[in-house]
Amino acid sequence: MLMDILYIVIGLVVGLISGFLIAKKMFQKQLKENPPVSEEMIKTLMRGMGRNPSQKQVNQLMKQMQKYQ
């Protein structure tokens, strides 16, 4: 009875650790493939919408995006 509980606890700990490491690796891979938005991306997006962005507008958008990350 006590050994069964011990096996369950050990299994949960091993599962949590391996799940964390796998999730961390996948997250890093996603960040590498799809980097966060940069200033150049914002400028390109605004130009695509027909606006000529000033540096002040770009900085405001960057602050807003960092606020929600």
Stockholm file with secondary structure:
# STOCKHOLM 1.0

chainA/1-69         MLMDILYIVIGLVVGLISGFLIAKKMFQKQLKENPPVSEEMIKTLMRGMGRNPSQKQVNQLMKQMQKYQ
#=GR chainA/1-69 SS CHHHHHHHHHHHHHHHHHHHHHHHHHHHHHHHHSCCCCHHHHHHHHHHTTCCCCHHHHHHHHHHHHHTC
#=GC SS_cons        CHHHHHHHHHHHHHHHHHHHHHHHHHHHHHHHHSCCCCHHHHHHHHHHTTCCCCHHHHHHHHHHHHHTC
//
